[in-house]
Amino acid sequence: MNLSMRWLKEFVDLPPMPLRQFTESITLSGSKVESWSTEGEEISKVVVGKVLSLERHPDSDHLWITKTTVNENEEPLQIVTGAQNLKVGDYVPVALHGSTLPGGKKIKRGKLRGVASNGMLCGIAELGLTTHDFPSTIEDGIMVLTETDGCKLQLGMDIHEALGLNDTTVAFEITSNRPDCFSVIGLAREAAATFHLPLKLHTPVVKGGAGDCTGLLDVKIEAPDLCSIYTNRVVKNVRVKPSPLWMRERLRAMGVRPINNIVDITNYVMLEYGQPMHAFDLESVQDRTIRIRHAKPGETITTLDGDKHTLTEKQLVITDSSKPMAIAGVMGGENSGITDNTTTIVFESACFSGPSIRTTARDQSLRTEASGRYEKGLDPNNCIPAINRACELVEMLDAGDVMDGIIVDDHSSKEKHRIRFEPDWTNRFLHTDIAPEMMKKILLKLECEFDGDDILVPTFRPDLEHKADIAEEVARFYGYNSIQSKKLPGGAEGVLTPKQHFLRTVHNEMQALGADEIMSYSFISPKEYDKILMPANDPLRTSVTLRNPLGEDTSIMRTVLLPSVLQILSRNYNNRNPQACLYELANVYLPADGPDALPEERPTLICGMYGEGYDFFTAKGMVETLLAKLCVDDWDITACKDACSYHPGRCAKLSAGEDTLGILGEVHPTAAENYSLDTRVYTFTLDVPVLRKHAHTQHTYRTLPKFPAVTRDLALICDAEVPVGDLEKAIRRGAGKLLETISVFDVYRGEQISRGKKSVAFSLVLRSPDTTLTDEQINSSLHRVMKELEKIGAALRE
């Protein structure tokens, strides 16, 4: 819905304010502004000028050299034009040097066939207007300004002011439950309530005097379920001519093209009151009979746009004694239109059923401004004021002689809807403490009335049905910014559960380690177990089988995640992705005992990788970092040679206390080949419930140590088969509580040590929380360390 700010000020005296302040305030009160624009905002440096002389161009048969003045105290401008409709004394729009026209067109001084031209005389199209806006102008010449069209003929006046081309239009997004706001008056009510200003409504006054129209037409509603009220007024001696400038300006600002005074009046009233109007020739009404009824099956009508429509019995038509004259609420018929020979017209104002109009417009593919308003549900009590306003405008514009009386068939209800006024409930609902008197003041501004403890809702507000609607009205005009923010009482706190927090930590850490998350199907093929080399008697081959699978490839629910990650790694590898590191945290489905028992859905973490920079130790480092983040400190890693899907010499099992935590290693080359992976692939799998069981979610912080640490390095010789982890465990057992940290900084195999041996160097940091360590304490600790190392065949390297 477009709103002319100039038109709005007829109903509300808005104080001077920036347009942004107006739009923000009225949006906050519930009438959302989408945009705004000013007429002619692309036009600059175009003024009113007067032609002083005309002279033929010496080198052209159609060009004229004009002397045009825009200021009596300055030299006239020489401007060359090709227009043939000018004469000396004409007032015209002059685009000066450096001016801008619609479309971004720039005007500069120059020469036309060797003659200087210091600007341009503008035609109506060059100003973004049409002959509908200024009827006395022509399309293919210069626009000649006349007082007849309402133009101001003052030299040098900006063309915006001279033509009234300076209105500001605000575009509103109106919801379908507010049909009253599809009108200037409706938005004026909102503006008056928003800015706490009085609303100046006008009661139409029709003088009449051209005779009594009572009995001139026989009007009857035969479908009161679809038409609640139908009214007519008659105008004799119709004088069709252009509308005055003020009406053309308002229609143009609202996005409606001016046509002539009669058509413009119906459009004007529709925009002002929100009530669609229709006018038809009285002579086209056969037997002076009008019926509002259901259409007959197969009945046809040719509408004003020239299209023929076949009607159904569910659709509403307006007919005379023999033929349809209009599709009710949608469009008039071709045979009822006003012509140049029309002398007497009948104005129609009615209220039709919204759902009926909507389905009719849809089924006939004929959506109009009128149907768009009717389908939202209009106020039947608005029909008579609207038709009186149309007749008042007829008299104001001298467009005809209005007959006395109104022809009406009324089946509408005048009773206002009642809602109990419950200020205490409203305050509880809004969590406010608004005084009842303030609530009443707000509702009275919205034209509600009070009958004891009942609110009488005005009939133009069909959206006010319940006490919650009343609370909304109070809230939006009391001011949302004035309502203090509070927590919802009894509402649940939106916090993560411990399990959710744990899983989020795992996700975040895996992504921080450079792995990309994947999501795969829970359904796989039984053949996947063969591809990962799972033994035939492995219990994990027992899977939940789907009764109605999409296909054999998705016929069982997986008990391991390895096939899923290998499929996706294979797709990346064979699409020439040089490296990949992918992880998934998903469920495996372990069958339960009994045919009807649901399987155990066990969360599992798997990570797979290949390419440059990824090897066994990369995967092991990622596991160590993840476990450190989760504060799992009782974990262990041991070599494993019997894992079916992994390389027998490059695999390790992970444990936490007495529980199996997972597996880590290089995928067996045969299994990799089964997935078309011609490269080394490394994966690790962790059992999430075991991981969570051994994770420390409660952190204890200790003060920084007060006493200095002592560092000792140990270079050990041991059999090459002894895992470094076993050496580290022995050192920890021997050093006891004095050992703060331990790290490996060298592993060596070579000529300087015996065959079958290796050298491993550790750095130990020893510290006592209670005292500075003495040499005796340090040596005693190292002595115990060596005893533990000797038990596994390790000795100091000499």
C-alpha positions in Angstrom: 0.0 0.0 0.0 1.4 3.4 -1.1 0.7 6.4 1.0 1.0 10.0 -0.2 2.4 12.1 2.7 0.7 15.1 1.3 -2.7 13.3 1.4 -2.0 12.0 4.9 -1.6 15.5 6.2 -5.2 16.2 5.4 -6.1 13.9 8.2 -3.2 14.2 10.7 -1.2 17.4 11.4 2.2 15.8 11.6 4.9 18.0 13.2 8.0 18.6 11.1 10.2 15.6 11.4 12.7 13.7 9.3 11.0 11.1 7.1 13.2 8.4 8.7 11.8 9.3 12.1 8.2 8.9 10.8 8.9 5.6 9.1 10.8 4.1 12.1 8.1 5.2 14.6 5.1 3.9 12.6 7.0 0.7 11.8 7.6 0.2 15.6 3.8 0.7 16.2 3.0 -2.1 13.8 2.6 -0.6 10.3 5.8 -1.9 8.6 7.4 0.5 6.1 9.1 -1.2 3.2 10.5 1.9 1.4 9.9 5.5 0.5 10.5 7.7 -2.5 10.0 11.3 -3.6 8.5 12.3 -6.9 10.9 13.6 -9.4 13.9 12.9 -7.2 16.0 12.2 -10.3 15.3 15.6 -11.7 17.6 18.5 -10.9 18.2 22.0 -12.2 15.0 22.1 -14.3 13.0 25.4 -14.0 10.1 27.3 -15.5 11.1 29.4 -18.6 9.3 31.6 -21.1 9.9 31.5 -24.9 10.7 35.1 -26.0 11.5 34.4 -29.7 11.6 31.7 -32.3 13.9 31.6 -35.3 14.5 29.0 -37.9 17.8 27.2 -37.8 19.8 28.2 -40.9 21.0 24.7 -41.6 17.9 22.6 -40.7 14.3 22.4 -41.9 13.0 21.3 -38.5 15.1 22.9 -35.8 14.2 26.2 -34.1 16.5 28.6 -32.3 14.8 30.0 -29.3 15.5 32.8 -26.8 14.2 31.6 -23.5 14.3 33.4 -20.2 14.3 31.9 -16.8 15.0 35.2 -15.0 13.9 38.6 -16.1 17.1 40.1 -14.7 19.4 37.9 -16.7 20.2 37.4 -20.4 17.9 35.0 -22.1 19.2 31.5 -23.0 19.7 30.4 -26.5 18.3 26.9 -26.8 17.9 24.9 -30.0 14.9 22.6 -30.2 13.2 20.4 -32.8 9.7 20.8 -31.4 7.1 22.2 -33.7 4.4 23.1 -31.1 6.0 26.2 -29.6 5.0 29.9 -29.9 6.3 33.0 -28.4 5.0 33.5 -24.9 4.8 29.8 -24.0 5.9 28.7 -20.5 8.0 25.6 -20.7 10.3 23.4 -18.5 13.9 24.3 -19.1 16.8 21.9 -18.3 19.7 24.1 -17.5 23.4 23.3 -18.1 24.4 20.5 -15.6 20.8 19.4 -15.1 19.7 15.8 -14.6 16.6 14.1 -16.0 15.0 10.7 -15.2 17.2 7.8 -16.1 20.3 9.7 -15.1 20.4 11.7 -18.4 22.7 14.7 -18.1 22.1 17.9 -20.0 25.1 20.1 -20.9 25.6 23.1 -23.2 26.7 22.3 -26.7 26.1 22.9 -30.4 23.4 21.6 -32.8 24.6 22.0 -36.4 26.9 24.7 -35.5 24.5 26.8 -33.3 25.1 27.0 -29.5 22.4 25.5 -27.3 22.6 26.3 -23.6 20.2 23.7 -22.2 17.1 21.8 -23.4 13.4 22.4 -23.5 11.7 19.4 -22.0 8.8 17.3 -23.3 6.5 15.6 -20.9 8.0 12.2 -21.4 11.5 13.6 -20.6 10.2 14.5 -17.1 8.8 11.0 -16.5 5.2 12.1 -17.0 2.3 11.3 -19.4 -0.6 13.2 -20.9 -2.8 11.5 -18.2 -0.9 13.6 -15.7 -1.2 16.9 -17.7 -4.1 16.4 -20.3 -3.5 19.6 -22.3 0.0 18.7 -23.2 1.1 16.6 -26.3 3.4 13.6 -26.3 5.6 14.5 -29.3 6.5 18.1 -28.5 7.6 20.4 -25.8 5.5 20.5 -22.6 3.7 23.8 -22.6 2.7 24.8 -19.0 -0.8 26.2 -18.6 -2.9 27.3 -15.7 -5.6 25.1 -17.0 -3.5 22.1 -15.9 -2.9 23.8 -12.6 0.8 24.6 -13.3 2.5 27.6 -11.7 3.8 30.0 -14.2 6.6 31.7 -12.3 9.9 32.3 -14.1 12.8 30.3 -12.5 10.6 28.3 -10.3 11.8 24.8 -9.7 9.8 22.4 -11.9 9.0 20.2 -8.9 7.0 23.0 -7.3 5.6 24.3 -10.5 4.1 20.9 -11.5 3.4 19.7 -7.9 6.0 17.0 -8.6 7.3 16.9 -5.0 5.1 14.5 -3.0 6.7 11.8 -0.9 5.3 8.3 -1.1 5.8 5.7 1.7 5.3 2.1 0.8 3.7 -0.1 3.6 3.6 -3.8 3.9 0.1 -4.4 5.1 -0.9 -7.8 6.5 -4.1 -9.4 5.3 -5.8 -9.2 8.7 -5.7 -5.3 8.5 -8.0 -4.5 5.5 -8.6 -1.1 7.1 -5.0 -0.1 6.4 -5.4 -0.5 2.7 -6.7 3.1 2.7 -5.4 6.6 3.5 -7.9 6.9 6.3 -6.8 3.6 7.8 -3.1 4.6 7.8 -4.0 8.0 9.1 -5.7 6.3 12.1 -2.4 4.5 12.7 -0.3 7.6 12.4 -2.6 9.6 14.7 -2.4 6.9 17.4 1.4 6.5 16.9 2.2 10.2 17.3 -0.6 10.9 19.8 -2.3 13.4 17.5 -6.0 14.1 16.8 -7.5 12.5 13.7 -9.4 14.9 11.4 -12.1 12.8 9.7 -14.4 14.4 7.2 -18.1 13.6 7.0 -19.1 13.8 3.3 -21.8 16.4 2.5 -23.9 15.9 -0.6 -26.1 18.8 -1.7 -28.1 16.9 -4.3 -31.1 18.6 -5.8 -31.3 16.9 -9.1 -34.4 15.0 -8.2 -35.1 11.9 -6.1 -33.6 8.6 -7.2 -35.9 6.5 -5.0 -37.7 4.0 -7.1 -35.5 4.7 -10.1 -33.8 1.3 -9.7 -35.2 -2.0 -8.5 -32.2 -3.5 -6.4 -32.3 -6.8 -4.6 -29.7 -9.1 -3.1 -30.6 -12.7 -3.9 -27.4 -14.1 -2.3 -27.1 -12.4 1.1 -24.5 -15.0 2.2 -22.1 -13.5 -0.4 -23.3 -9.8 -0.4 -24.2 -8.1 2.9 -25.0 -4.7 1.5 -25.5 -3.1 -1.9 -25.9 0.7 -2.4 -26.4 3.0 -5.4 -26.5 6.7 -6.0 -27.4 8.3 -9.3 -25.7 11.3 -11.1 -27.4 13.0 -14.0 -25.9 15.3 -16.7 -22.5 13.8 -16.4 -19.7 16.1 -17.6 -16.6 14.0 -18.3 -13.4 16.0 -18.3 -9.9 15.9 -16.8 -9.6 16.0 -13.0 -8.0 19.0 -11.2 -4.3 19.0 -10.6 -4.6 18.2 -6.9 -6.5 15.0 -7.6 -4.1 13.9 -10.4 -1.2 14.6 -8.1 -2.6 12.4 -5.3 -3.5 9.5 -7.6 -0.1 9.7 -9.3 1.7 9.6 -5.9 -0.4 6.5 -4.9 0.6 4.7 -8.2 -2.7 5.2 -10.0 -2.9 6.7 -13.5 -5.4 9.6 -13.8 -8.0 9.0 -16.6 -10.9 11.4 -16.3 -12.9 12.9 -13.5 -15.5 10.1 -13.2 -12.9 7.2 -13.2 -10.6 9.3 -11.0 -13.3 9.8 -8.4 -13.9 6.0 -8.1 -10.2 5.4 -7.7 -9.8 8.3 -5.3 -12.5 7.0 -3.0 -11.1 3.5 -3.2 -7.7 4.8 -2.0 -9.1 7.2 0.6 -11.7 4.9 2.1 -10.5 1.5 1.1 -13.9 0.8 -0.5 -13.8 -0.2 -4.1 -16.3 1.8 -6.3 -17.9 1.1 -9.7 -19.8 3.4 -12.0 -21.9 2.2 -14.9 -24.2 3.8 -17.5 -27.9 3.9 -16.3 -29.0 3.3 -19.9 -27.2 -0.1 -19.9 -29.4 -1.4 -17.1 -32.3 -3.2 -18.7 -35.7 -2.6 -17.1 -33.9 -0.6 -14.4 -33.4 -3.8 -12.5 -30.3 -4.9 -10.5 -29.9 -8.3 -9.0 -27.0 -9.7 -7.0 -27.1 -13.4 -7.4 -25.2 -16.6 -8.0 -24.2 -17.1 -11.6 -25.9 -19.7 -13.6 -23.8 -22.6 -14.8 -22.2 -21.8 -18.1 -23.3 -18.1 -18.0 -20.8 -15.8 -19.7 -19.8 -12.2 -19.5 -17.3 -10.0 -21.5 -15.5 -7.8 -19.0 -14.1 -4.3 -19.5 -10.8 -5.7 -20.6 -12.5 -7.4 -23.6 -12.0 -11.0 -22.3 -14.9 -13.4 -22.2 -15.4 -15.4 -19.0 -17.5 -18.5 -18.3 -19.0 -18.4 -14.8 -20.0 -21.1 -12.3 -22.8 -21.2 -9.8 -20.4 -20.6 -7.0 -19.5 -17.2 -8.4 -21.4 -13.9 -7.7 -22.6 -11.6 -10.4 -24.5 -8.4 -10.7 -27.1 -8.5 -13.4 -30.0 -6.6 -14.9 -33.2 -8.3 -16.0 -31.5 -10.2 -18.8 -27.7 -10.3 -18.6 -24.7 -10.0 -16.2 -23.3 -6.5 -15.8 -20.3 -7.3 -13.7 -18.4 -10.1 -11.9 -19.1 -8.9 -8.4 -16.1 -7.4 -6.6 -13.8 -8.2 -9.5 -14.5 -6.3 -12.8 -17.4 -4.7 -14.6 -18.9 -5.9 -17.8 -18.1 -4.4 -21.2 -21.8 -3.5 -21.8 -22.1 -1.4 -18.7 -19.1 0.8 -19.3 -19.3 4.6 -19.5 -19.0 6.0 -23.0 -18.9 9.5 -24.6 -22.7 9.3 -24.9 -23.3 8.6 -21.2 -25.4 11.2 -19.5 -26.5 9.4 -16.3 -24.3 7.1 -14.2 -25.0 4.9 -11.3 -22.3 4.7 -8.5 -22.1 1.3 -6.8 -20.7 0.6 -3.3 -21.1 -2.9 -1.9 -19.6 -5.4 0.5 -19.0 -8.9 -0.8 -17.8 -12.1 0.9 -14.0 -12.1 1.0 -13.4 -15.8 0.4 -15.9 -15.8 -2.5 -14.2 -12.9 -4.3 -10.8 -14.5 -3.8 -11.8 -17.8 -5.3 -13.7 -16.1 -8.2 -10.7 -13.9 -9.0 -8.4 -17.0 -8.9 -10.7 -19.2 -11.0 -11.2 -16.5 -13.6 -7.5 -15.5 -13.6 -8.7 -11.9 -13.1 -7.1 -10.2 -10.1 -7.8 -6.5 -9.7 -7.3 -3.7 -7.2 -11.0 -4.2 -6.2 -10.7 -7.9 -5.7 -7.5 -7.5 -3.7 -9.3 -5.4 -1.2 -12.6 -7.3 -1.1 -10.9 -10.7 -0.5 -9.5 -9.4 2.8 -12.9 -8.6 4.2 -14.3 -5.1 4.2 -16.5 -3.2 6.6 -20.1 -3.1 5.4 -20.6 0.1 7.4 -18.1 1.9 5.1 -20.2 1.5 2.0 -22.6 4.5 2.5 -19.9 7.0 3.6 -17.8 6.0 0.6 -20.6 6.4 -1.9 -21.5 9.8 -0.4 -17.9 10.8 -0.7 -17.9 9.9 -4.4 -21.0 12.1 -4.9 -19.5 14.9 -2.9 -16.4 14.8 -5.2 -18.8 14.9 -8.2 -20.2 18.1 -7.0 -16.7 19.5 -6.1 -15.4 18.7 -9.6 -18.6 19.8 -11.3 -18.7 16.4 -12.9 -22.5 16.1 -12.9 -25.7 16.7 -10.9 -26.3 14.3 -8.0 -29.8 13.1 -7.3 -31.2 12.9 -3.8 -31.5 9.6 -1.9 -29.6 6.3 -1.7 -30.8 3.1 -3.1 -29.8 0.4 -0.7 -30.5 -3.3 0.1 -28.8 -4.0 3.5 -28.4 -7.4 5.2 -25.4 -6.4 7.3 -25.2 -6.5 11.0 -24.6 -3.2 12.8 -23.8 -4.8 16.1 -20.2 -4.2 17.3 -18.1 -7.1 18.5 -17.6 -7.2 22.3 -14.4 -8.1 24.2 -14.2 -8.2 28.0 -11.8 -5.5 29.3 -9.4 -7.3 31.6 -6.5 -5.0 32.4 -5.0 -7.4 35.0 -5.0 -10.2 32.5 -3.4 -7.9 29.9 -0.6 -6.9 32.3 0.1 -10.6 33.2 0.1 -11.5 29.5 2.5 -8.7 28.6 4.5 -8.8 31.9 3.8 -5.1 32.3 2.4 -2.8 34.9 0.3 -0.5 32.7 -2.5 1.4 34.5 -6.0 0.6 33.3 -6.6 4.3 32.6 -3.7 4.2 30.1 -5.1 1.1 28.4 -8.5 2.8 28.0 -6.8 5.9 26.6 -5.0 3.9 24.0 -8.1 2.0 23.0 -10.2 5.1 22.8 -7.6 6.6 20.4 -8.3 3.5 18.2 -12.0 4.4 18.2 -13.0 1.6 20.5 -15.9 2.3 22.9 -16.7 1.0 26.3 -19.9 -0.4 27.6 -19.3 -1.1 31.3 -16.5 -3.7 31.4 -16.9 -4.5 27.7 -14.9 -3.1 24.8 -17.0 -2.3 21.7 -14.7 -2.9 18.7 -15.2 -0.7 15.7 -16.5 -2.6 12.7 -13.5 -1.6 10.5 -11.2 -3.6 12.8 -12.1 -7.3 12.1 -8.7 -8.4 13.5 -9.7 -7.6 17.1 -11.4 -10.8 18.2 -9.9 -11.9 21.5 -8.4 -10.3 24.6 -4.9 -11.2 23.3 -5.6 -8.9 20.3 -6.5 -6.1 22.8 -3.2 -6.8 24.6 -1.3 -6.4 21.3 -3.0 -3.0 20.7 -2.0 -1.8 24.1 1.5 -3.0 23.7 2.2 -1.5 20.3 0.9 2.0 21.2 2.2 2.0 24.8 5.5 1.3 23.0 7.5 -1.9 22.8 10.6 0.1 23.8 8.8 1.1 27.0 8.2 -2.5 28.1 10.9 -3.7 30.3 12.6 -6.9 29.2 12.0 -9.9 31.5 12.7 -13.6 31.5 9.7 -15.8 30.6 8.5 -17.3 33.9 8.6 -21.1 33.9 10.5 -21.3 30.7 13.2 -23.9 30.2 16.8 -22.7 30.2 18.4 -23.2 26.8 21.6 -24.9 27.9 23.5 -27.9 26.6 23.2 -31.2 28.5 26.5 -32.7 29.7 26.3 -35.2 26.8 25.7 -32.4 24.3 28.6 -30.4 25.7 30.9 -33.4 25.5 30.0 -34.2 21.9 30.4 -30.5 20.9 33.8 -30.5 22.4 34.8 -33.6 20.4 33.5 -31.9 17.2 35.3 -28.7 17.9 38.6 -30.4 18.6 38.5 -32.6 15.5 37.9 -29.6 13.4 40.7 -27.7 15.2 42.9 -30.7 14.3 42.2 -30.1 10.6 39.6 -32.8 10.0 36.5 -32.1 7.9 33.2 -33.6 9.1 31.3 -36.0 6.9 27.8 -37.5 7.3 27.1 -40.9 5.8 24.1 -43.3 5.6 23.5 -45.7 8.5 22.5 -48.4 5.9 25.2 -50.4 4.1 25.5 -53.6 2.1 26.6 -56.9 3.7 29.3 -57.0 1.1 31.1 -54.1 2.9 32.1 -56.6 5.6 33.9 -58.6 3.0 35.6 -55.6 1.6 37.1 -54.7 5.0 38.3 -58.3 5.4 36.0 -59.0 8.4 36.2 -62.8 9.3 33.1 -64.8 8.6 32.6 -65.7 12.2 33.1 -62.1 13.5 30.1 -61.2 15.8 30.0 -57.8 14.2 28.7 -59.4 11.0 25.4 -59.9 12.8 23.5 -56.8 11.8 20.0 -55.4 11.9 18.3 -56.3 8.6 15.8 -54.0 7.0 12.5 -55.6 6.1 11.8 -53.4 3.1 15.2 -51.9 2.0 15.6 -49.6 -0.9 18.1 -52.1 -2.3 20.8 -54.6 -1.5 23.3 -51.8 -1.0 21.3 -50.4 1.9 19.8 -53.6 3.3 21.5 -53.7 6.8 22.4 -51.3 9.5 26.1 -50.9 10.0 27.9 -52.3 13.1 31.2 -50.5 12.2 32.0 -47.1 10.6 35.1 -48.1 8.6 33.2 -49.0 5.3 31.4 -45.6 5.4 34.6 -43.5 5.8 36.5 -45.6 3.2 33.8 -45.0 0.6 34.1 -41.3 1.0 37.9 -41.3 1.1 37.7 -43.4 -2.1 35.5 -40.8 -3.8 37.8 -38.0 -2.9 40.9 -40.0 -4.0 39.4 -40.9 -7.3 38.3 -37.4 -7.9 42.0 -36.4 -7.7 41.8 -34.8 -4.3 45.5 -35.1 -3.3 44.9 -35.4 0.4 42.0 -35.7 2.8 41.3 -35.9 6.5 37.7 -36.7 7.3 35.9 -37.6 10.5 32.4 -38.7 11.4 30.7 -38.9 14.8 27.8 -41.3 14.3 26.0 -44.3 15.6 26.7 -48.0 15.0 23.8 -50.3 15.5 24.5 -53.5 17.6 21.6 -56.0 17.6 20.0 -56.8 20.9 18.7 -60.1 22.1 15.2 -61.0 20.9 13.5 -60.4 17.5 11.5 -57.3 18.7 14.3 -55.7 20.8 15.6 -52.4 19.5 19.4 -52.4 18.6 21.9 -50.5 20.8 22.7 -47.2 19.0 26.3 -46.7 20.1 28.0 -43.4 19.3 31.4 -43.9 17.6 34.1 -41.5 16.4 36.1 -42.4 13.3 38.7 -40.4 11.4 40.4 -41.4 8.1 43.2 -39.7 6.2 45.5 -40.1 3.2 48.0 -38.0 1.3 51.1 -36.0 2.0 51.6 -35.1 5.7 49.4 -37.9 6.9 50.9 -41.1 8.4 50.5 -43.4 11.5 52.1 -40.8 13.8 49.9 -38.1 12.5 46.9 -40.2 13.5 48.4 -41.1 16.8 49.1 -37.4 17.5 45.5 -36.5 16.8 44.4 -39.1 19.2 46.8 -37.9 21.9 45.6 -34.3 21.4 41.9 -35.2 21.6 42.5 -37.3 24.7 44.4 -34.5 26.3 41.6 -32.0 25.5 39.1 -34.4 27.1 41.5 -34.9 30.1 41.6 -38.7 29.6 44.8 -39.5 31.5 44.6 -43.3 32.1 44.8 -44.4 28.5 47.3 -46.8 26.9 48.3 -47.9 23.5 49.6 -51.3 22.6 50.8 -52.9 19.3 48.2 -55.1 17.6 48.7 -57.7 14.8 45.3 -59.4 14.7 43.0 -56.6 13.6 41.5 -57.9 10.4 41.1 -54.6 8.6 44.5 -53.2 9.4 48.1 -53.7 8.4 49.5 -56.3 10.9 52.6 -54.3 11.6 51.1 -50.8 11.7 48.2 -51.1 14.0 47.6 -50.4 17.7 44.8 -50.9 20.2 43.8 -48.1 22.5 42.5 -48.8 26.0 41.4 -46.7 29.0 41.8 -48.5 32.3 40.2 -51.9 31.8 38.0 -50.7 28.9 38.8 -51.0 25.1 38.8 -47.4 23.8 39.4 -48.1 20.1 41.9 -48.9 17.4 44.4 -46.9 15.4 46.5 -47.9 12.3 47.0 -48.2 8.6 44.2 -49.8 6.7 45.2 -53.2 5.3 46.4 -52.7 1.7 43.9 -55.3 0.4 41.0 -53.5 2.1 42.3 -50.2 0.6 42.5 -51.8 -2.8 38.9 -53.1 -2.4 37.9 -49.4 -2.2 40.1 -48.3 -5.2 42.5 -46.6 -2.9 45.9 -46.9 -4.4 47.6 -45.1 -1.5 48.2 -45.6 2.2 45.2 -44.9 4.3 45.2 -44.3 8.1 42.2 -44.4 10.5 41.4 -44.4 14.1 38.1 -45.3 15.8 37.1 -44.4 19.3 34.2 -45.7 21.4 32.5 -42.5 22.5 30.7 -43.9 25.6 34.1 -45.2 26.9 35.7 -41.9 25.9 33.1 -40.0 27.9 33.4 -42.4 30.9 37.1 -41.7 31.3 37.0 -38.0 30.4 37.3 -35.6 33.3 34.7 -32.9 33.0 35.5 -31.4 36.4 38.8 -29.6 36.4 40.9 -28.9 39.5 43.3 -26.0 39.3 46.5 -26.0 41.4 48.6 -23.1 42.3 51.8 -22.5 40.4 54.8 -24.4 42.0 56.9 -22.4 44.4 60.0 -24.6 44.2 62.4 -25.1 41.2 62.3 -28.0 38.9 65.3 -30.3 38.0 65.8 -31.6 34.5 67.6 -34.9 33.8 68.2 -36.6 30.4 68.3 -40.4 30.1 69.8 -42.1 27.0 68.8 -45.8 27.1 69.7 -48.9 25.1 67.1 -51.6 24.6 65.9 -54.2 22.2 64.4 -52.7 19.0 61.1 -54.5 19.7 60.5 -52.8 23.1 57.9 -50.1 22.6 58.8 -46.6 23.7 55.6 -46.5 25.6 56.8 -49.4 27.8 60.0 -47.5 28.6 57.9 -44.4 29.5 55.7 -46.5 31.9 58.7 -47.9 33.6 60.2 -44.4 34.1 56.9 -43.2 35.6 56.7 -46.1 38.0 60.2 -45.5 39.2 60.1 -41.7 39.5 56.7 -41.7 41.3 55.2 -38.4 42.3 58.4 -36.4 41.8 58.1 -36.8 38.0 56.3 -33.7 36.6 56.8 -34.3 32.8 58.5 -36.7 30.5 59.2 -36.4 26.8 61.1 -38.4 24.1 63.6 -36.3 22.1 65.6 -39.0 20.2 65.2 -42.5 18.9 68.2 -43.9 17.1 69.1 -47.0 15.2 72.4 -47.3 13.4 76.0 -48.3 13.2 77.0 -47.0 16.6 74.8 -49.4 18.5 74.5 -53.1 18.2 72.3 -54.8 15.7 68.8 -55.4 17.0 69.1 -52.6 19.5 67.9 -49.0 19.6 68.7 -45.9 21.5 65.9 -43.9 23.1 66.5 -40.6 24.9 64.1 -39.1 27.4 64.0 -35.7 29.1 62.6 -35.8 32.7 61.4 -32.9 34.7 61.4 -33.6 38.5 59.9 -31.3 41.1 58.6 -31.5 44.7 55.6 -29.4 45.7 56.9 -29.0 49.2 60.6 -28.4 49.0 63.6 -27.9 46.8 65.0 -31.3 45.7 68.3 -32.3 47.0 70.9 -34.3 45.1 70.2 -37.3 47.3 66.5 -37.2 46.5 67.2 -36.8 42.8 69.7 -39.7 42.7 67.4 -41.9 44.7 64.6 -41.3 42.2 66.8 -42.0 39.2 68.1 -45.2 40.9 64.5 -46.5 41.2 63.9 -45.5 37.6 66.8 -47.6 36.4 65.7 -50.6 38.4 62.3 -50.5 36.7 64.0 -50.1 33.3 66.2 -53.1 33.9 63.2 -55.2 34.4 62.3 -54.7 30.7 65.9 -55.0 29.4 66.8 -51.4 29.2 70.1 -49.9 30.4 71.9 -46.6 30.2 73.7 -45.9 27.0 77.5 -45.5 27.5 
